[in-house]
Amino acid sequence: MAAPEDVVKRVSDLRSAIERHNYLYHSLDSPEIPDAEFDHLFNELKEREQQYPELVTSDSPTQRVGSVPLSAFSQVRHELPMLSLDNAFEQADLGDFDRRVKSRLAQEDSVVYSCEPKIDGVAVSLLYQDGALVRGATRGDGTSGEDITANVRTIQAIPLRLLGSDYPRTLEVRGEIYIPKADFMRMNQRAVSEETKTFANPRNAAAGSLRQLDSRLTANRPLTMFCYTVGLVQEGPLPDRHSDILRSLESWGLRINPLIEVVDGIDHCLAYYSRLQDMRDDLDYEIDGVVFKVDRIDLQERLGLLTRTPRWAVAYKFPAEEAVTVLEDVEFQVGRSGVITPVARLKPVTVGGVTISNATLHNADEIDRLGVRLGDRVVVKRAGDVIPKVTQVLPREGSKRARKIKFPIKCPSCGSEVITLPDEVVARCTGGLQCKAQRRESIRHFASRLAMDIEGLGVKLIDQLVQQELIETSADLYHLTLDQLVQLERMAPKSANNLIEALEKSKQTTLPRFIYALGIAEVGESTARSLTQALGSLDSIRMADEERLQQVPDVGPVVARRIFEFFNQDHNKAVIDSLLQSKFTWEELDDSAITNALDGSTFVLTGTLSTMSRGEAREKLQSLGARVSGSVSKKTSVVVAGESAGSKLTKAQELGIEIMDEDRFNEFLKTHGL
Ligand SMILES: [Zn+2]
């Protein structure tokens, strides 16, 4: 039975509608209809196609996932080679690039560049014929890759049929398939709980997912894509600027990165680079640098290629964050609360321009998980200012030199027993006050920059003071005399004097600093600020019971118990009282600041802020007592919407939640003294 005309039309309308909503949801992150309504459209299409199988086409949204696994991937020859980019590693290289471009073009004016984040994913090519996706291929060696059509079809962000009608007859689109960081974490967590293979990073996970012979498996992986250029184009003109081509791609339903910018001149490229470097950790996808492309296509053509590398583009990579080196030894450090941390002593290696010879191994469980032994070749990773860590062990060649790491049963500093409490992963020295390492570490924390900021009181000096038993606690620092200090090794009278002055100066401080300096487990700077803002004075904080403490934003039951226990231990009481006798001063907060304007309110941050990173914004809000959540719901008080805010903004509008743009948000922070 042939399908009646009205059904044919309905099927076609359904497909267009589904494609459009799919695009709004996956590419623009701003759905117009609720999920249930989308499902409804999708199910209707499925039913109609079941009723009239002759209406099923391969580009129907119902046909994304194939049912027969492949036995192998076939090879695809790229009609136009997929080029690789020239790399710039430092600012000077970028300057050279710009000079070469100008000199080849015989141009003195600044060049207009398109600036794009360099996504750390898997490069692929998509071929559209008459608007239908006919082929997906990996980059391979640039000349030929693998045919992964069945797998790319399962990715919702990739349209099976282009939107609109003004696309070229043949259109090859290139871009990067990746897995968002949050999805990657979830994927690995699930793998751990199901005891299947975990992936080292999102890029490996994306590559592994694309190389499944059974596309039903690929369909379950959270893959998505950003497109960044075109390859083969036939029958149909494209705009004459790269940035406009990207806009066309977007209008045809392909996903384009929202951070792409067009700038005039190389200085602006540098500014863009710094901006993205700052944003890097807040992005939901991994980037390993930025790419600059000459925006005008006619200029690109004049510049041409140098073998396989275009002369009109350059990748400026962020400093490498990983390197391979050898684990030479493991040392066990005792922290201020007795926690014993294994520290890897590494053969020195340069990572992102910094030489690294130590990395943390966290705890005994982590050593087991990594399966690391002495003499192993390991991958160390450095991210921002965080302490480098060992992330991976490379396969051993022969087992002779790989010795097992023995976790100590006695404290390396005081010889006391080391125990692991049943509800903790960390091992602790039980020496308490007798343990010089614990004393030294707690004083070091007390003097540190974010705490009392005592200039000239370094680790070596603290060590001497503790070893010679001139001080036992941080309070003793303020009883040190000039005579005692000048007798120390390498201590000139002038430095001794300076130290006494620095100690004196440190007494003028703020309450949050003082609280933080006490070194209460789990109480960082922001918790110290929350405590101050919620409770107002040191006395109220010292007197608060666990119940009251739990009402402080950011303070859960565990932290509340730690704080309560801390202030109720005789030793700590004595140290604090002794410190207070040295007459510390801080400004008392007035009532309006204490009542904590944002107490109990929930903020959601979305989009990109230009004046601060999302992390900074989060901290500021938390310091005022607000909760910061990742998703918009009825309980949300305010949504802060930066540049290119997507679905969260739409949702906030739907729910009638207060929305602040960046200017208003800054104003708002100002009125709260930030
Ligand atoms: Zn100890």
Boltz pocket constraint, residues with backbone or C-beta under 6 A from the ligand:
constraints:
  - pocket:
      binder: B
      contacts: [[A, 334], [A, 411], [A, 412], [A, 413], [A, 414], [A, 415], [A, 416], [A, 429], [A, 430], [A, 431], [A, 432], [A, 435], [A, 436], [A, 437], [A, 438]]
      max_distance: 6.0
